[in-house]
Amino acid sequence: MADVVIIVALLLVAVAATTAVLVRDPVRQALVLAVLGVVLAVLFTGLQAPDVALSQLAVGSALTPLLLLLTVRKVRRRARKEGRGP
């Protein structure tokens, strides 16, 4: 049963990582990275590494996407203020 969880998690990691590379919109990329972080945390849990899974959950699926979204927001505001963007 544990092998099935690991195989499914590995496939989901491959799909999520590929999707993160192919998506062009930075906001959607941040959301896909959050999903990738959760899937990686599930994989680490299946591999019996709960401490790594907790770290991945905190950093990979919460902190990094949040920082990316805040950066995109600031860049878009600055571009709008300078009259260069949407």
Secondary structure, DSSP 8 states (H G I E B T S, - for coil): -HHHHHHHHHHHHHHHHHHHHH---HHHHHHHHHHHHHHHHHHHHHTT-HHHHHHHHHIIIIIHHHHHHHHHHHHHHHHHHTT---
